[in-house]
Amino acid sequence: MWYAIISQDVENSLPLRKTARAEHIARLNALKDQGRLLIAGPHPAIDSEDPGETGFTGSLVVAEFASLADAQRWADADPYMAAGVYASVTVKPYKLVLP
């Protein structure tokens, strides 16, 4: 089943994001290589594709896992969690309807 992993950043998270980005992206690429990643990306802090130093306010990942517990474990092990980027993370089932 698909699961949405919705993360909210701490304030001024950009320096923290930079320290853990390579490992964070590697985990997403592993999901992609397994055909289990639907979408992933950050929420810019301003209305711009490139928010520059204003950074991001959180992230969204929609990926396939065997269970909600598996999705939660994956989210809990995110390098951004260990780096202190995320203030909170919500994991919930997602039903793909379109396209």
N, C-alpha and C positions, 0 to 999 in steps of 0.2 A: 504494500500500500504506500501511497505518497504521504509525506509529512512536511508541514511547513515549520521551519525553524526561524523564529522571528526574534531578533536580538536588538536590544537597546544599548547604545554605548554610554559610557560615563562621559562627563563633560571633558572637552579638550583631549579626545582619545587619539588624535592623529599620531603623536609620537609613539604611543603604545602600539597602535596598529602597525606602524613601520617596523617595529622590532620583531613582530611575529608573523608578518604577512607571508613570507616565503613558505613557512610551514602550514599556514592556513590554506593557501592556494594549493599546495601539494595534496592536502586531504581532499579538497574539492575536485582536483584533477583525478584522483584515485576513484572517486564516485563516478565522475564523467567516463573514465576508461571502462568502468564496469557497466555502463549504460544505466546508471541509477540517479543521475542528476538531471533535473528538469530545468531549473534556473538557479542562479546565485548572483548576488551582488549587494553592494552597500547602498544606503540611503544618503545622498549628499545633504549636507547641512544647509545648502542654499540651492536655489533653482538653477542648477548648472550641471552639465555632464562632468566638468572638472571644477570641483569646488575649491581647489587650491588649499591654502592653509586653514580654511574654515573647516575642512575635513568632513566627517560623516557622523550621522546620528544613530546608526545601527545597520543591520544587514537582514537580508532575506535569503534563505536557502529552501528550495523545495526539492526533496530527494526521496528515493524509494528505500524503505527499510522493511524488515520482516515484522516489526511490531513497534508500537509507541515506545516501549521500554528501550528497544534497540536505538531508535531515533534519539531518545533522550540521552542515552549513554554516549552516542556519537557527538551530540551537541556539548555535553559536559566535558568531553575530552578535547574540544577545540583549543588550539594554541592561543586564540584570542581570550579565552576564559582564563588560562594560566597567566597571560600577560596583563590581565586586569582591564581589558578593553570593554567588556560587556558589564553593564550594571544589572541587566536581567535578560533572560532567555525564555521564550515560550515555545513549546513544541506541541503541535496539535495535528490531528489527521487532516488531510487535504484531499478533496475529491476533484480530480481533473475532469472538467466538462468540455472545455474548448481550448484550443482548436481540436 
